[in-house]
Amino acid sequence: MHIAVIGRGLIGSAAARHLAKAGVEVTLIGPDEPTDRAAHRGVFASHYDEGRITRGLDPWPFWSRVSRASISRYAEIASESGIDFFTEVGSLMAGPETSRPMQQLQAVRDRDGIDCQTYRDADLAAAFPYFAFPPGTIALHEPRRAGHISPRRLVLAQGIAAERAGARILRTEATGIDEVSPGVRIATGLGEVCADRVLVAAGGFSNLLLNNALDLAVYARTVALLRISPAEARRLSPQPSLIYLHPNGEDPYLLPPIPYPDGQYYLKMGGDPVDLPLRGEEIGDWFRSDGSTEVAAALEQMLRARMPGVALEARQTMPCVTSYAPENIATIRSLSQRVSVAVAGCGRGAKCSDELGRLGAEVVQGHALPAWALEAAVV
Ligand SMILES: Cc1cc2nc3c(=O)[nH]c(=O)nc-3n(C[C@H](O)[C@H](O)[C@H](O)COP(=O)(O)OP(=O)(O)OC[C@H]3O[C@@H](n4cnc5c(N)ncnc54)[C@H](O)[C@@H]3O)c2cc1C
């Protein structure tokens, strides 16, 4: 069987690796990252960055499970590709002790036996002296198998591993999908690709290829990158990734010092207070912009409140988008006998993209998913 995967991002390149390793003939279709974002007229991706938080804990059992499955294969992907992408600095999830999200998080921890330590008040302040938390905060710390990944390097690693397992890569955009008996015809910038089946994993751009067949909400996101000196980065080097879960559902997150391609270290803060929906052409327009200055200023303020002693040198903003399905789990299913999709990272699809890609590879081959992969329920 010949399967085409459209979307050379986190989920698509993972699917291609799994399909190729299963002995399937695979063509992975997708463009490289544009060199000039503001002038680029084609599609974009949500992985053009150096930091994504990774952790086994999540208030949602589905996300916890796919994350832990993926994290358990990070070493395999690194060894198959020769590319490292994981920094194991640990992860901290914190919030008011009595809040629903923190209770759900503890229920998932207990149900699945996730290895983490609990901190409160003086213990919390002593263990993580660079953070300030309000009284009544409880924090769950995962010291191992957690921290952050470079999404750019993970995509690179998956692509190399997929190619080594026999996948062919076509560095171009797909512009149309035609179901023809007995397969699919995909129009691309480099000519037509004929395959038996196709898996669409084109992130926020998926509906543009599928005539809006998916119930997918694409939201604008702004991140603030706060530059710090190399000395400050050294001082903060034990810092884990942090997510603060507010009772109202907001969940601002903070990544520890990470070196960026310009040679500088940045702390990254994200967590838009409002969901700004994007449709059609608006998605590309958002990626060409620098995001929202107001959101970035609010994020910087949040960071300064969380880390009162930090010495920040400058701020940059970066645009991105997240795709959500109504059930708040990934959309991995067949649309027809020949067309399947693996989309909707729901703002957390980077760390767990290897498992989401594996599930996509199962579906496009016509295999049924296990019940847990369709389970949207909270514990
Ligand atoms: C600001 C921000 C912070 C985030 N933080 C985290 C985090 O800390 N931890 C975490 O786990 N997740 C995080 N996420 C979520 C994560 O980045 C996404 O869930 C993930 O990128 C989704 O992967 P994907 O493969 O679906 O999409 P993408 O990574 O966007 O890949 C889609 C690919 O499809 C390609 N494509 C699109 N259209 C076409 C076409 N027509 N033809 C061919 N190719 C096409 C694109 O070029 C792209 O390469 C964050 C997201 C954002 C925006």
The ligand as an ORCA input file, in Angstrom:
! r2SCAN-3c Opt
* xyz 0 1
  C       2.464     29.246     21.159
  C       2.283     27.784     21.259
  C       2.815     27.112     22.347
  C       2.649     25.732     22.451
  N       3.195     25.098     23.518
  C       3.127     23.752     23.604
  C       3.776     23.089     24.657
  O       4.428     23.707     25.506
  N       3.714     21.730     24.693
  C       3.030     21.022     23.757
  O       3.000     19.800     23.850
  N       2.391     21.637     22.740
  C       2.426     22.984     22.637
  N       1.827     23.633     21.601
  C       1.047     22.861     20.618
  C       1.866     22.255     19.522
  O       2.865     23.104     19.032
  C       0.910     21.851     18.419
  O      -0.120     21.049     18.976
  C       1.638     21.082     17.330
  O       2.519     21.919     16.646
  C       0.621     20.481     16.380
  O       1.321     19.671     15.449
  P       0.738     19.479     13.985
  O       1.616     18.516     13.312
  O      -0.720     19.253     14.047
  O       0.871     20.924     13.322
  P       2.160     21.681     12.802
  O       3.312     21.452     13.695
  O       1.704     23.081     12.558
  O       2.447     20.976     11.416
  C       1.551     21.072     10.327
  C       2.384     20.960      9.084
  O       1.524     20.938      7.951
  C       2.138     21.648      6.920
  N       1.096     22.033      5.965
  C       0.052     22.853      6.145
  N      -0.675     22.937      5.026
  C      -0.081     22.140      4.120
  C      -0.332     21.837      2.759
  N      -1.353     22.364      2.103
  N       0.513     20.980      2.116
  C       1.565     20.427      2.764
  N       1.866     20.713      4.047
  C       1.043     21.559      4.709
  C       2.832     22.810      7.582
  O       3.881     23.281      6.760
  C       3.329     22.133      8.862
  O       4.641     21.667      8.705
  C       1.944     25.015     21.458
  C       1.412     25.709     20.359
  C       1.574     27.065     20.270
  C       0.999     27.777     19.091
*
